[in-house]
């Protein structure tokens, strides 16, 4: 069985800005609320079938509801309220959208755990400091008020590290001799990380 791909999101945004999403002041709260309208789903009225179900001879299979971002989730996030475990996934969908909208730069990749490990190994072999590897970035806890959703890992890279890592990426990419299955992914990562020093910002990393 082939390994399932994961999604890696990278955002060039200061950690202070992300912290500001929670308990946001009025002006920022208004901006975030407006931006969240692109992803929130208004609650739908209950279908009539729920009332007439007992009339059917055979029981109707229950509908599995996938949690979707709601206006209440937005209010709870910007109000700094605790998010229940069953609302973590839609809450992170909103936070990711805010990052997507407000970041200086962004990159989304599909890759497996083995590909991530391969990229890290070959780049470090090529001269990239291990403290700037993807695994190190993902493992650094940003201490956000919002707990990660199930199977979501959240990390970050300080701007000071990004300033050092940016110049190392091109040479590490050239010297690392990456396999064909990860070379294209590494090229995209290099394009992102070499720009981060110019943006003078931290990097927020999420993988799920």
Short mmCIF file of the C-alpha atoms (twelve columns), coordinates in Angstrom:
data_MODEL
# 
_entry.id   MODEL 
# 
loop_
_atom_site.group_PDB 
_atom_site.id 
_atom_site.type_symbol 
_atom_site.label_atom_id 
_atom_site.label_alt_id 
_atom_site.label_comp_id 
_atom_site.label_asym_id 
_atom_site.label_seq_id 
_atom_site.Cartn_x 
_atom_site.Cartn_y 
_atom_site.Cartn_z 
_atom_site.pdbx_PDB_model_num 
ATOM 1   C CA . UNK A 1   0.000   0.000  0.000  1 
ATOM 2   C CA . UNK A 2   1.423   3.398  -0.988 1 
ATOM 3   C CA . UNK A 3   1.923   5.985  1.715  1 
ATOM 4   C CA . UNK A 4   -0.796  8.609  1.930  1 
ATOM 5   C CA . UNK A 5   0.200   12.143 1.005  1 
ATOM 6   C CA . UNK A 6   -0.067  14.932 3.525  1 
ATOM 7   C CA . UNK A 7   -0.628  18.635 2.978  1 
ATOM 8   C CA . UNK A 8   2.081   21.064 4.063  1 
ATOM 9   C CA . UNK A 9   1.134   24.719 4.396  1 
ATOM 10  C CA . UNK A 10  3.831   27.404 4.791  1 
ATOM 11  C CA . UNK A 11  2.973   31.027 5.481  1 
ATOM 12  C CA . UNK A 12  5.381   33.961 5.646  1 
ATOM 13  C CA . UNK A 13  3.650   35.804 8.465  1 
ATOM 14  C CA . UNK A 14  4.820   37.054 11.847 1 
ATOM 15  C CA . UNK A 15  3.865   34.959 14.834 1 
ATOM 16  C CA . UNK A 16  2.633   38.156 16.512 1 
ATOM 17  C CA . UNK A 17  0.157   38.633 13.669 1 
ATOM 18  C CA . UNK A 18  -1.154  35.082 14.087 1 
ATOM 19  C CA . UNK A 19  -1.376  35.534 17.863 1 
ATOM 20  C CA . UNK A 20  -3.408  38.655 17.117 1 
ATOM 21  C CA . UNK A 21  -6.190  36.599 15.530 1 
ATOM 22  C CA . UNK A 22  -7.216  35.516 19.011 1 
ATOM 23  C CA . UNK A 23  -8.797  38.186 21.239 1 
ATOM 24  C CA . UNK A 24  -8.551  40.605 18.316 1 
ATOM 25  C CA . UNK A 25  -9.200  44.330 18.899 1 
ATOM 26  C CA . UNK A 26  -12.343 45.760 17.231 1 
ATOM 27  C CA . UNK A 27  -10.761 47.010 13.977 1 
ATOM 28  C CA . UNK A 28  -8.861  43.774 13.367 1 
ATOM 29  C CA . UNK A 29  -11.878 41.708 14.443 1 
ATOM 30  C CA . UNK A 30  -13.982 43.435 11.777 1 
ATOM 31  C CA . UNK A 31  -11.358 42.683 9.109  1 
ATOM 32  C CA . UNK A 32  -11.061 39.031 10.154 1 
ATOM 33  C CA . UNK A 33  -14.830 38.580 10.245 1 
ATOM 34  C CA . UNK A 34  -15.135 39.958 6.711  1 
ATOM 35  C CA . UNK A 35  -12.283 37.760 5.435  1 
ATOM 36  C CA . UNK A 36  -13.758 34.644 7.058  1 
ATOM 37  C CA . UNK A 37  -16.955 34.977 5.007  1 
ATOM 38  C CA . UNK A 38  -15.144 33.213 2.166  1 
ATOM 39  C CA . UNK A 39  -14.986 29.947 4.121  1 
ATOM 40  C CA . UNK A 40  -17.806 29.955 6.675  1 
ATOM 41  C CA . UNK A 41  -21.015 28.033 6.088  1 
ATOM 42  C CA . UNK A 42  -24.321 29.306 7.393  1 
ATOM 43  C CA . UNK A 43  -26.225 26.663 9.400  1 
ATOM 44  C CA . UNK A 44  -28.890 24.999 7.271  1 
ATOM 45  C CA . UNK A 45  -32.445 24.373 8.388  1 
ATOM 46  C CA . UNK A 46  -33.189 20.787 9.375  1 
ATOM 47  C CA . UNK A 47  -34.591 18.753 6.515  1 
ATOM 48  C CA . UNK A 48  -38.203 17.631 6.672  1 
ATOM 49  C CA . UNK A 49  -37.052 14.013 6.340  1 
ATOM 50  C CA . UNK A 50  -36.085 14.108 10.001 1 
ATOM 51  C CA . UNK A 51  -39.743 14.579 10.939 1 
ATOM 52  C CA . UNK A 52  -41.265 11.981 8.614  1 
ATOM 53  C CA . UNK A 53  -38.584 9.322  9.110  1 
ATOM 54  C CA . UNK A 54  -40.689 7.116  11.432 1 
ATOM 55  C CA . UNK A 55  -43.282 6.721  8.664  1 
ATOM 56  C CA . UNK A 56  -40.849 4.699  6.568  1 
ATOM 57  C CA . UNK A 57  -40.857 0.926  6.902  1 
ATOM 58  C CA . UNK A 58  -37.038 0.712  6.892  1 
ATOM 59  C CA . UNK A 59  -34.847 2.980  9.035  1 
ATOM 60  C CA . UNK A 60  -32.979 5.693  7.183  1 
ATOM 61  C CA . UNK A 61  -29.196 5.658  7.455  1 
ATOM 62  C CA . UNK A 62  -27.976 8.546  9.610  1 
ATOM 63  C CA . UNK A 63  -26.270 11.375 7.733  1 
ATOM 64  C CA . UNK A 64  -22.640 11.866 8.717  1 
ATOM 65  C CA . UNK A 65  -22.067 15.581 9.138  1 
ATOM 66  C CA . UNK A 66  -18.610 16.978 8.361  1 
ATOM 67  C CA . UNK A 67  -17.866 19.954 10.637 1 
ATOM 68  C CA . UNK A 68  -17.688 23.110 8.555  1 
ATOM 69  C CA . UNK A 69  -16.588 26.615 9.614  1 
ATOM 70  C CA . UNK A 70  -19.451 28.642 11.059 1 
ATOM 71  C CA . UNK A 71  -20.003 32.258 12.132 1 
ATOM 72  C CA . UNK A 72  -19.914 31.039 15.752 1 
ATOM 73  C CA . UNK A 73  -16.414 29.641 15.190 1 
ATOM 74  C CA . UNK A 74  -15.254 33.033 13.924 1 
ATOM 75  C CA . UNK A 75  -16.757 34.808 16.923 1 
ATOM 76  C CA . UNK A 76  -15.128 32.363 19.337 1 
ATOM 77  C CA . UNK A 77  -11.709 32.706 17.699 1 
ATOM 78  C CA . UNK A 78  -11.570 36.485 17.589 1 
ATOM 79  C CA . UNK A 79  -13.144 36.619 21.048 1 
ATOM 80  C CA . UNK A 80  -10.363 34.470 22.499 1 
ATOM 81  C CA . UNK A 81  -12.809 31.820 23.711 1 
ATOM 82  C CA . UNK A 82  -11.918 28.159 24.227 1 
ATOM 83  C CA . UNK A 83  -12.667 26.048 21.148 1 
ATOM 84  C CA . UNK A 84  -14.350 22.675 21.846 1 
ATOM 85  C CA . UNK A 85  -12.515 19.606 20.506 1 
ATOM 86  C CA . UNK A 86  -15.232 18.924 17.912 1 
ATOM 87  C CA . UNK A 87  -14.772 22.438 16.462 1 
ATOM 88  C CA . UNK A 88  -10.969 22.403 16.153 1 
ATOM 89  C CA . UNK A 89  -10.939 21.307 12.509 1 
ATOM 90  C CA . UNK A 90  -13.274 24.073 11.243 1 
ATOM 91  C CA . UNK A 91  -11.493 26.592 13.483 1 
ATOM 92  C CA . UNK A 92  -8.156  25.747 11.866 1 
ATOM 93  C CA . UNK A 93  -9.760  26.049 8.429  1 
ATOM 94  C CA . UNK A 94  -10.594 29.653 9.342  1 
ATOM 95  C CA . UNK A 95  -7.126  30.350 10.758 1 
ATOM 96  C CA . UNK A 96  -5.484  28.937 7.632  1 
ATOM 97  C CA . UNK A 97  -7.678  31.179 5.495  1 
ATOM 98  C CA . UNK A 98  -6.660  34.217 7.532  1 
ATOM 99  C CA . UNK A 99  -2.999  33.255 7.064  1 
ATOM 100 C CA . UNK A 100 -3.571  32.698 3.338  1 
ATOM 101 C CA . UNK A 101 -5.144  36.144 3.047  1 
ATOM 102 C CA . UNK A 102 -2.715  38.092 5.231  1 
ATOM 103 C CA . UNK A 103 0.672   36.394 4.710  1 
ATOM 104 C CA . UNK A 104 3.471   38.026 2.719  1 
ATOM 105 C CA . UNK A 105 4.074   34.699 0.975  1 
ATOM 106 C CA . UNK A 106 2.610   31.211 0.985  1 
ATOM 107 C CA . UNK A 107 3.226   27.693 -0.293 1 
ATOM 108 C CA . UNK A 108 1.071   24.552 -0.217 1 
ATOM 109 C CA . UNK A 109 2.537   21.148 -1.076 1 
ATOM 110 C CA . UNK A 110 1.305   17.569 -1.181 1 
ATOM 111 C CA . UNK A 111 3.989   15.148 0.011  1 
ATOM 112 C CA . UNK A 112 4.389   11.966 1.979  1 
ATOM 113 C CA . UNK A 113 6.246   11.580 5.251  1 
ATOM 114 C CA . UNK A 114 8.974   9.678  3.397  1 
ATOM 115 C CA . UNK A 115 9.366   12.491 0.886  1 
ATOM 116 C CA . UNK A 116 9.639   15.049 3.682  1 
ATOM 117 C CA . UNK A 117 12.321  12.979 5.362  1 
ATOM 118 C CA . UNK A 118 14.140  12.539 2.054  1 
ATOM 119 C CA . UNK A 119 14.140  16.289 1.376  1 
ATOM 120 C CA . UNK A 120 15.491  17.027 4.844  1 
ATOM 121 C CA . UNK A 121 18.202  14.357 4.563  1 
ATOM 122 C CA . UNK A 122 19.512  15.440 1.170  1 
ATOM 123 C CA . UNK A 123 19.388  19.162 1.930  1 
ATOM 124 C CA . UNK A 124 21.206  18.757 5.242  1 
ATOM 125 C CA . UNK A 125 23.719  16.560 3.421  1 
ATOM 126 C CA . UNK A 126 24.063  19.392 0.901  1 
ATOM 127 C CA . UNK A 127 24.845  21.956 3.578  1 
ATOM 128 C CA . UNK A 128 21.548  23.210 5.018  1 
ATOM 129 C CA . UNK A 129 21.798  23.511 8.806  1 
ATOM 130 C CA . UNK A 130 19.656  20.882 10.540 1 
ATOM 131 C CA . UNK A 131 18.067  23.610 12.679 1 
ATOM 132 C CA . UNK A 132 16.442  24.874 9.455  1 
ATOM 133 C CA . UNK A 133 15.100  21.505 8.298  1 
ATOM 134 C CA . UNK A 134 11.383  21.029 7.703  1 
ATOM 135 C CA . UNK A 135 11.061  18.600 10.597 1 
ATOM 136 C CA . UNK A 136 12.704  21.106 12.962 1 
ATOM 137 C CA . UNK A 137 10.375  23.873 11.801 1 
ATOM 138 C CA . UNK A 138 7.297   21.680 12.221 1 
ATOM 139 C CA . UNK A 139 8.434   20.521 15.677 1 
ATOM 140 C CA . UNK A 140 8.920   24.058 17.072 1 
ATOM 141 C CA . UNK A 141 5.782   24.862 19.092 1 
ATOM 142 C CA . UNK A 142 4.377   28.364 18.359 1 
ATOM 143 C CA . UNK A 143 2.304   28.204 21.582 1 
ATOM 144 C CA . UNK A 144 -0.872  29.448 19.926 1 
ATOM 145 C CA . UNK A 145 -4.086  29.602 21.994 1 
ATOM 146 C CA . UNK A 146 -5.746  27.185 19.553 1 
ATOM 147 C CA . UNK A 147 -4.843  23.524 20.074 1 
ATOM 148 C CA . UNK A 148 -4.021  21.524 16.908 1 
ATOM 149 C CA . UNK A 149 -6.858  19.539 15.369 1 
ATOM 150 C CA . UNK A 150 -6.615  15.760 15.043 1 
ATOM 151 C CA . UNK A 151 -3.449  14.739 13.122 1 
ATOM 152 C CA . UNK A 152 -2.529  18.398 12.532 1 
ATOM 153 C CA . UNK A 153 0.989   19.490 13.461 1 
ATOM 154 C CA . UNK A 154 1.736   23.200 13.836 1 
ATOM 155 C CA . UNK A 155 5.213   24.722 13.979 1 
ATOM 156 C CA . UNK A 156 7.085   27.866 13.099 1 
ATOM 157 C CA . UNK A 157 10.424  29.365 12.085 1 
ATOM 158 C CA . UNK A 158 11.601  32.663 13.595 1 
ATOM 159 C CA . UNK A 159 12.525  35.450 11.181 1 
ATOM 160 C CA . UNK A 160 16.111  35.389 12.467 1 
ATOM 161 C CA . UNK A 161 16.421  31.738 11.422 1 
ATOM 162 C CA . UNK A 162 14.779  32.447 8.083  1 
ATOM 163 C CA . UNK A 163 17.349  35.160 7.395  1 
ATOM 164 C CA . UNK A 164 20.129  32.604 7.890  1 
ATOM 165 C CA . UNK A 165 18.394  29.747 6.102  1 
ATOM 166 C CA . UNK A 166 17.455  31.636 2.938  1 
ATOM 167 C CA . UNK A 167 20.993  31.943 1.546  1 
ATOM 168 C CA . UNK A 168 21.738  28.290 2.395  1 
ATOM 169 C CA . UNK A 169 18.895  26.839 0.311  1 
ATOM 170 C CA . UNK A 170 20.275  27.345 -3.243 1 
ATOM 171 C CA . UNK A 171 23.658  25.768 -2.512 1 
ATOM 172 C CA . UNK A 172 22.129  22.932 -0.446 1 
ATOM 173 C CA . UNK A 173 19.705  22.233 -3.281 1 
ATOM 174 C CA . UNK A 174 22.575  22.103 -5.793 1 
ATOM 175 C CA . UNK A 175 24.780  19.905 -3.620 1 
ATOM 176 C CA . UNK A 176 22.118  17.659 -2.110 1 
ATOM 177 C CA . UNK A 177 21.581  15.447 -5.194 1 
ATOM 178 C CA . UNK A 178 17.902  14.954 -4.480 1 
ATOM 179 C CA . UNK A 179 16.054  11.987 -6.003 1 
ATOM 180 C CA . UNK A 180 13.675  12.705 -8.872 1 
ATOM 181 C CA . UNK A 181 10.574  12.085 -6.745 1 
ATOM 182 C CA . UNK A 182 11.392  15.008 -4.425 1 
ATOM 183 C CA . UNK A 183 13.487  17.323 -6.625 1 
ATOM 184 C CA . UNK A 184 10.464  19.296 -7.839 1 
ATOM 185 C CA . UNK A 185 9.085   19.654 -4.307 1 
ATOM 186 C CA . UNK A 186 12.475  20.853 -3.045 1 
ATOM 187 C CA . UNK A 187 12.641  23.433 -5.849 1 
ATOM 188 C CA . UNK A 188 9.307   24.885 -4.729 1 
ATOM 189 C CA . UNK A 189 10.464  24.962 -1.108 1 
ATOM 190 C CA . UNK A 190 13.678  26.681 -2.123 1 
ATOM 191 C CA . UNK A 191 11.711  29.306 -4.021 1 
ATOM 192 C CA . UNK A 192 9.715   30.023 -0.866 1 
ATOM 193 C CA . UNK A 193 12.501  30.014 1.721  1 
ATOM 194 C CA . UNK A 194 14.908  32.116 -0.339 1 
ATOM 195 C CA . UNK A 195 12.276  34.880 -0.424 1 
ATOM 196 C CA . UNK A 196 11.446  34.846 3.295  1 
ATOM 197 C CA . UNK A 197 14.481  36.990 4.314  1 
ATOM 198 C CA . UNK A 198 13.264  39.723 1.929  1 
ATOM 199 C CA . UNK A 199 9.834   39.578 3.550  1 
ATOM 200 C CA . UNK A 200 11.487  39.911 7.006  1 
ATOM 201 C CA . UNK A 201 8.912   37.679 8.670  1 
ATOM 202 C CA . UNK A 202 8.483   34.424 10.560 1 
ATOM 203 C CA . UNK A 203 7.167   31.255 8.911  1 
ATOM 204 C CA . UNK A 204 4.115   29.386 10.194 1 
ATOM 205 C CA . UNK A 205 4.089   25.717 9.183  1 
ATOM 206 C CA . UNK A 206 1.160   23.304 9.293  1 
ATOM 207 C CA . UNK A 207 1.047   19.698 8.113  1 
ATOM 208 C CA . UNK A 208 -1.849  17.276 8.139  1 
# 
